[in-house]
Amino acid sequence: MDIDAKLAELGLTLPQAAAPVAAYVPAVEVGGLLHVSGQLPFTEAGALITGRLDGADDVAKGQEAAKRCGLMLVAQIKAALGGSLDRVERIVKLGGFVSSGADFTDQPKVINGASELMVALFGEAGKHARSAVGVPVLPLGASVEVDAIVALREA
């Protein structure tokens, strides 16, 4: 599967993998799995997408933020694997966190932005287990954060 071709077909480009902002590493490979730290949503221009999602009008904004988290996840996976996505066997699980108010219950719809991207890029191998939860605040005021577990082929 040629992810770079899929990205081009979708009119998307991978951002540069973001450096950690605290005491952690972007990804850890163990036992055939790559555990990717939570990624925040950055626009193509590099601005962080911030703000709490509170209403139905915020779902589309949140989906775009989750999609941008997904792109950063793929960038981190590629960086962790030495610049190639050839070892990706399957996206196993995404964990989605949405900065939202107590009355907002569309977290699953928001995180679909990342889930749908994984399927668009990886096909059947992009279908995954998932959680989507609301939280009162995320690092740096981000709207969404998504982490991942990825199954890898042997090197």
FENBELTA-V593527 format. One record per helix or strand of 2 or more residues. SS is the DSSP state (hx for helix, st for strand). FROM is the first residue (numbers start at 0). LEN is the number of residues. Records with the same first field share a line. If there is no record, write none. Layout:
# FENBELTA-V593527
SS: FROM-LEN / FROM-LEN
This chain:
# FENBELTA-V593527
hx: 2-7 / 57-23 / 106-20 / 138-3
st: 26-4 / 32-8 / 87-13 / 128-7 / 143-9
